[in-house]
Amino acid sequence: MREFLDISGLLGMPDPASAHAPQIDFMMALVHWLMLVLFIGWGIYYIYVLVRFRRSKNPAASYEGTKAKYSTYQESGIVVAEALLLVVFAFPIWGFLKNEFPPAEDAVEVHVVAEQFAWNFHYPGDDGAFGRRSIDLIDLATNPLGLDMTDPAAQDDIITVNEMHLPVDRNVIVKLTSKDVIHSFALPHMRVKQDAIPGLEIPLWFRPTKVGDYEISCAQLCGLSHYRMRGYLTIHSQPDYETWRVEALELQREFM
């Protein structure tokens, strides 16, 4: 992807913290500039019409209609501008994020399972394999995803609730689904937003570029307690991420 200037401050957006965020912000800036041009253009035309066709100058109605080409030119310009936004910016960015997934062996993969009203995160262990999950084993207090600990691949897996941990400067592949209703996995600083739909596993990816703490929210009204479906994303340096994995696994083994 081409490099773009960081203009998030001009838009009042959260600080960008992913590799593709500048492209998203640049496209949004172009859309806002187009809207500003349309606002000014239509405002000037509206004032012109009020003055040009005021009652004192046009006491009798005209049934012939206007023959000016101004509106045709303006509408054609809008179509061309919107086509350029789609073809030059929106389609390439969408295609890059949806079709050009990084190699799984070089990325951190996390399964994200939404439910009313929490985010569940499932990380594989050092073997890179996700342990088996069973709905019959779900316990909201100790095993919210029903991880089957009799499965050898599950022995070193990590489950967290409302806390997502990732390393900086590494590609992240998320497999997103939902236990119950439609939710929307939103990471504003990463410029990531994707619906979580029951019965579907939807993949997405991004690459964090800044260490720090960020908010995870649900961008889809999902029930009476939608307001408290809030989580936290922590981006670590690689050594700190490995330390967190060790500590999280030790803590989990005390309760499962």
QUIQUI-V338676 format. One record per residue. N is the residue number from 1. RES is the residue in one small letter. PSI is psi in degrees with one decimal (999 if undefined). BURIAL is b if it has 24 or more other ideal C-beta (glycine too) atoms within 12 Angstrom, else e. Layout:
N;RES;PSI;BURIAL  N;RES;PSI;BURIAL
This chain:
1;m;148.7;e  2;r;154.0;e  3;e;141.8;e  4;f;153.2;e  5;l;149.7;e  6;d;105.1;e  7;i;20.5;e  8;s;-32.6;b  9;g;-32.6;e  10;l;-24.3;e  11;l;-5.7;e  12;g;22.1;e  13;m;157.6;b  14;p;154.5;b  15;d;130.5;e  16;p;136.5;b  17;a;18.8;b  18;s;162.9;b  19;a;-33.2;b  20;h;-2.5;b  21;a;-42.9;b  22;p;-35.9;b  23;q;-43.5;b  24;i;-44.8;b  25;d;-39.7;b  26;f;-42.9;b  27;m;-40.5;b  28;m;-36.7;b  29;a;-41.2;b  30;l;-40.6;b  31;v;-42.5;e  32;h;-37.2;e  33;w;-40.4;e  34;l;-43.1;b  35;m;-37.0;e  36;l;-43.2;e  37;v;-42.6;e  38;l;-41.1;e  39;f;-46.6;e  40;i;-44.6;e  41;g;-48.1;e  42;w;-32.8;e  43;g;-44.5;e  44;i;-43.2;e  45;y;-37.8;e  46;y;-45.1;e  47;i;-41.3;e  48;y;-44.0;e  49;v;-40.7;e  50;l;-39.8;e  51;v;-47.7;e  52;r;-36.1;e  53;f;31.7;e  54;r;160.8;e  55;r;-36.5;e  56;s;-28.2;e  57;k;-18.7;e  58;n;72.3;e  59;p;-25.3;e  60;a;141.1;e  61;a;145.1;e  62;s;128.2;e  63;y;7.1;e  64;e;-25.9;e  65;g;164.3;e  66;t;147.6;e  67;k;7.7;e  68;a;153.4;e  69;k;4.5;e  70;y;-49.3;e  71;s;-35.2;e  72;t;-44.7;e  73;y;-43.0;e  74;q;-45.0;e  75;e;-37.8;e  76;s;-40.2;e  77;g;-39.1;e  78;i;-42.9;e  79;v;-44.0;e  80;v;-44.8;e  81;a;-43.5;e  82;e;-36.8;e  83;a;-39.9;e  84;l;-41.3;e  85;l;-41.5;b  86;l;-51.0;e  87;v;-40.3;e  88;v;-32.2;e  89;f;-58.1;b  90;a;-50.9;e  91;f;-46.3;e  92;p;-41.6;e  93;i;-45.2;b  94;w;-45.6;e  95;g;-38.9;e  96;f;-45.8;e  97;l;-29.2;b  98;k;-26.5;e  99;n;-21.9;e  100;e;64.7;e  101;f;142.7;e  102;p;158.1;e  103;p;133.6;e  104;a;-33.4;e  105;e;-18.5;e  106;d;3.4;e  107;a;162.7;b  108;v;121.0;b  109;e;134.3;b  110;v;135.4;b  111;h;126.2;b  112;v;121.9;b  113;v;115.9;b  114;a;150.7;b  115;e;162.5;b  116;q;110.1;b  117;f;78.5;b  118;a;162.1;b  119;w;126.1;b  120;n;134.7;b  121;f;131.4;b  122;h;117.8;b  123;y;137.7;b  124;p;163.0;b  125;g;-162.3;b  126;d;-21.2;e  127;d;-11.3;e  128;g;3.3;e  129;a;137.5;e  130;f;132.7;b  131;g;159.3;b  132;r;141.4;e  133;r;145.1;b  134;s;134.3;e  135;i;-26.6;e  136;d;-18.8;e  137;l;2.4;e  138;i;128.3;e  139;d;113.4;e  140;l;-24.3;e  141;a;-40.3;e  142;t;-20.8;e  143;n;70.6;b  144;p;-18.9;b  145;l;1.5;b  146;g;42.2;b  147;l;126.4;b  148;d;101.2;e  149;m;-6.3;b  150;t;-12.8;e  151;d;122.9;e  152;p;-32.8;e  153;a;-17.5;e  154;a;-11.7;b  155;q;-33.0;e  156;d;14.2;b  157;d;157.1;b  158;i;133.7;b  159;i;129.6;b  160;t;155.8;b  161;v;123.1;b  162;n;15.1;b  163;e;115.0;b  164;m;131.9;b  165;h;131.1;b  166;l;155.1;b  167;p;152.5;b  168;v;152.3;b  169;d;30.9;e  170;r;142.4;b  171;n;140.6;b  172;v;125.9;b  173;i;123.0;b  174;v;130.3;b  175;k;113.6;b  176;l;132.5;b  177;t;-177.2;b  178;s;146.4;b  179;k;-29.9;b  180;d;-77.5;e  181;v;-179.6;b  182;i;126.8;b  183;h;178.2;b  184;s;116.5;b  185;f;110.0;b  186;a;123.1;b  187;l;88.3;b  188;p;-41.4;b  189;h;-25.2;b  190;m;-5.8;b  191;r;47.0;b  192;v;131.1;b  193;k;122.1;b  194;q;133.0;b  195;d;141.0;e  196;a;117.2;b  197;i;127.5;e  198;p;135.4;e  199;g;-9.0;e  200;l;142.9;e  201;e;110.6;e  202;i;121.4;b  203;p;147.8;b  204;l;162.8;b  205;w;157.0;b  206;f;169.7;b  207;r;108.2;b  208;p;141.5;b  209;t;-3.4;b  210;k;131.7;b  211;v;138.4;e  212;g;-176.4;e  213;d;134.1;e  214;y;164.6;b  215;e;143.1;b  216;i;130.5;b  217;s;164.0;b  218;c;118.6;b  219;a;15.5;e  220;q;124.8;e  221;l;117.6;e  222;c;11.5;b  223;g;-176.6;e  224;l;-30.3;e  225;s;26.5;e  226;h;-34.9;e  227;y;-25.5;e  228;r;10.1;e  229;m;77.6;b  230;r;134.6;e  231;g;-177.5;b  232;y;135.7;e  233;l;124.6;b  234;t;122.9;b  235;i;119.3;b  236;h;161.2;b  237;s;159.9;e  238;q;-45.7;e  239;p;-41.0;e  240;d;-34.2;e  241;y;-42.9;b  242;e;-38.1;e  243;t;-43.5;e  244;w;-42.6;b  245;r;-44.8;b  246;v;-47.4;e  247;e;-40.1;e  248;a;-39.0;b  249;l;-40.6;b  250;e;-42.9;e  251;l;-38.8;e  252;q;-37.2;b  253;r;-19.7;e  254;e;-21.9;e  255;f;-11.6;e  256;m;999;b
